[in-house]
Amino acid sequence: MPAPLTLEDFRADLAEFLYLRPDEVDLEENPLYAGLDSLRIVTLIERWRETGVDVTFIELAECTSFAQWWQLLSARHKGADHHAGA
């Protein structure tokens, strides 16, 4: 079973693709304005799917901040945990 995605991991993943330190990632920033192109977003999605989070490119594209991405990802992961225990 993969380790769950944490906020720290999320920030580190974003920082890697934005060429920043994790503490420099502004969660209120719009992902597209931050400089993430579609290829990087797809790569992040694949990485997060490996942690058990099922999310699509379209769902992330509809979000206007990294904070909204995190809300979606964390809700999906909690939902996966809930369903696994059922």
C-alpha positions, 0 to 999 in steps of 0.5 A: 500500500502506497504512503498517503500524500501529505501536504509536505509531500504536495509542496515538495512535488510542486517545488520540484517542478517550479524550481523553488524550495517547498517553503517558497510555494505559495498555495494561493497562487494560480497553477497556470500563472506559476509556470506549470505546463500541461506536461508537468501537471500530467507528471504530477498527477501520475505521481499522486496517483501512485499515492492512491489519489485518483484525480484528473487533469480536467479536475485540476484545471478547474481549480484556481489555486494550489490550495484548491488542488490540495483540498481536492487531493486530500479529499480524494485520498481520505475518500479512498481510505474510507472506501478501503475500510468499508 
